[in-house]
Amino acid sequence: MIKLALDLKLYDGNGFMGFGPLGLEGKSAQNDAPIIFQSFISSAIGLVSIIAVIWFIFILLTGSLSLMTSGGDKATAENAKKKISNGLIGLLLTIFGIFLISLIGQVFGIKNILVIPALLETLGIK
């Protein structure tokens, strides 16, 4: 196990080190941690947004296909319409959530609530 960690440069003989963009080796953890955390949060929000859009497209396509193949069956057509509506509501809730967090920041006077280093500085956390 330690040989594998040495080969991957995750172990320097003194202890295990971080890897990738979240690793703090060779950096001042106190100064760079908020920036790394903001990068992580920003990536997570972006990933959730992308997943929401892809899921909406999938739901839209499957709902549309069900609607087209309902063959005049009112129950099947109604279920397909509900599926499309639910997909659209989910997408709108995802987008609304991001705007809601920003609005909460504006109401409480935290101008950059989605920018973690500025938020920590505003709150007085070092």
Number of C-alpha atoms within 10 A of each C-alpha: 6 12 10 10 14 13 10 10 13 18 16 11 10 6 7 14 15 12 12 6 9 12 14 16 12 7 10 9 13 10 11 12 16 19 16 18 15 17 17 15 15 15 12 12 15 12 12 13 16 12 13 20 19 13 16 21 16 14 19 20 13 15 22 17 12 18 21 13 13 16 10 10 10 11 10 17 19 14 15 23 17 13 19 22 16 15 21 19 13 16 20 14 14 17 14 12 12 13 12 13 13 16 15 13 16 13 10 9 11 16 16 15 19 17 16 19 22 17 18 14 11 15 10 8 8 10
